[in-house]
Amino acid sequence: MRTIKHWIGGRETAGESTRSGPVYNPATGEEQARVLLAERADVDAAVRAAKQAFQTWQDVSVVKRARIMFAFRELVHRHLDDLARIVADEHGKVVSDARGEVIRGLEVVEFACGIPHLLKGEYSDQVSTDVDSYGFRQPLGVCAGITPFNFPVMVPMWMHPIAIATGNTFVLKPSERDPSASNFVAELYQQAGLPDGVFNVVHGDKAAVDAVLDHPDIAAVSFVGSTPIAKYVYERASARGKRVQALGGAKNHAVVLPDADLDYAADQIVSAAYGSAGQRCMAISAVVAVGETGPVLVEKIAERARRLRVGPGRDERSQMGPVVTGEARDRIAGYIERGLAEGAKLVLDGRDVTVPGHERGFFLGPSLFDQVTPEMSVYRDEIFGPVLVVLRADTLDEAIALVNANQYGNGTAIFTSSGEAARRFQRDVHVGMIGVNVPIPVPMAFYSFGGWKDSLFGDRHIHGPEGVSFYTRAKVVTSRWPHVERPVEAHLHFPTA
Ligand code: NAD
């Protein structure tokens, strides 16, 4: 059986690891590899390599750093299909969806290629006699990323291209469920000319995460994952003086107004709810049908969801792959049971799906609940699977109040033909990313991504301008070159212009 090792200082290594975990092929249910689980000593070794590399990398010219990013961009682009297949085999999502994930990650690399422009400082001439003021930003040192299973290429790429382009070195602790893509990315960085030690990968579980959070030589931690762990990471790492951005879970509402095109809304909602088997932090998991829309909308969603082809990610005919593990499948099935017990109406039951030839795969079909109320666990909790719940509201204001009462504030969408309603919605919801007739409003790489409330701990969103700000710190210089013929007299008063 294949063993997936760490990548430290430019090569694969087992380090001090003696424990390992299973990596499944979700389409067959078989264990296809073992991934090493790092001990504290392995994290120490990765940080040592990164710290040493920082000594020289921080002084490499910004133009050269950008050129390495351009070379890396070309390699990722050339290997797009290889990366997509690695993702499909370990995560389970269909290859076309995996390609989409790699492309969205690539867009952050492309953004990072513009780092010379992004790092241009500010300059104010003659703020006082012979005095100028200017500001510029410098890297932090060793930065770490801890990432979830659901986007094994894209989410790490929200972090490392910007961290590295701004002059930091990086230690990535990817999800132990689909670890292979990170080692492939490390090889591509090496081929692109990135010096060894600038990008390192340490595989592992809580032990590795805790070692990262406690390490005195790590300056900043970017985390993406579930809310309880995001909160834990934020509190533990910031208590040790690190800069932290920790993105958490979500319950994303689609609010559908009576004036919306219901066929269009149903198409968009089905793709956003069941794409990647609902395992996206921006998936639509709750629909709020406003006014009279409920019965017709539920019927239109059910009709489309019923036709979805569930199958292995490698099969081009599949539209929805399996979920990531058997444990995830059982947890999601448990929610369907609970929804029924709580009195919701199960319109579509995904538990009885079978995929011929893949009977042991972790498959679930699309499930749809109607008549859901806010106190039910199928609404309150993030299920993170192909389960969509429909709630009702009498008015737009009621729908907005529902969205705002929710614990999470990652993404939301409104479907309407009224510009006035859309504008009111975008101004009044307490949510970080909003779609107007767009179901998954993931910001482009040159904007920043982040939610509100329990969907983000820390104050800076990820990638885009806030990413550059997160991975750098500012200096402001006040400089005087006195005119030789205009001697400056010293005073004891506080200097003013
Ligand atoms: P997770 O929280 O279980 O794991 C995320 C990372 O934390 C992994 O690297 C994992 O090894 C580590 N981890 C897990 N348990 C830990 C513990 N007890 N102590 C320390 N570290 C621990 O999340 P997941 O199941 O891999 O991913 C799904 C979650 O991620 C969902 O909640 C989803 O909404 C969220 N997510 C959020 C965003 C966002 O942008 N807000 C994006 C993608 C995924």
Boltz pocket constraint, residues with backbone or C-beta under 6 A from the ligand:
constraints:
  - pocket:
      binder: B
      contacts: [[A, 146], [A, 147], [A, 148], [A, 149], [A, 150], [A, 151], [A, 155], [A, 173], [A, 174], [A, 175], [A, 176], [A, 204], [A, 205], [A, 206], [A, 209], [A, 210], [A, 224], [A, 225], [A, 226], [A, 227], [A, 229], [A, 230], [A, 247], [A, 248], [A, 249], [A, 250], [A, 280], [A, 281], [A, 382], [A, 384], [A, 410], [A, 451], [A, 455]]
      max_distance: 6.0
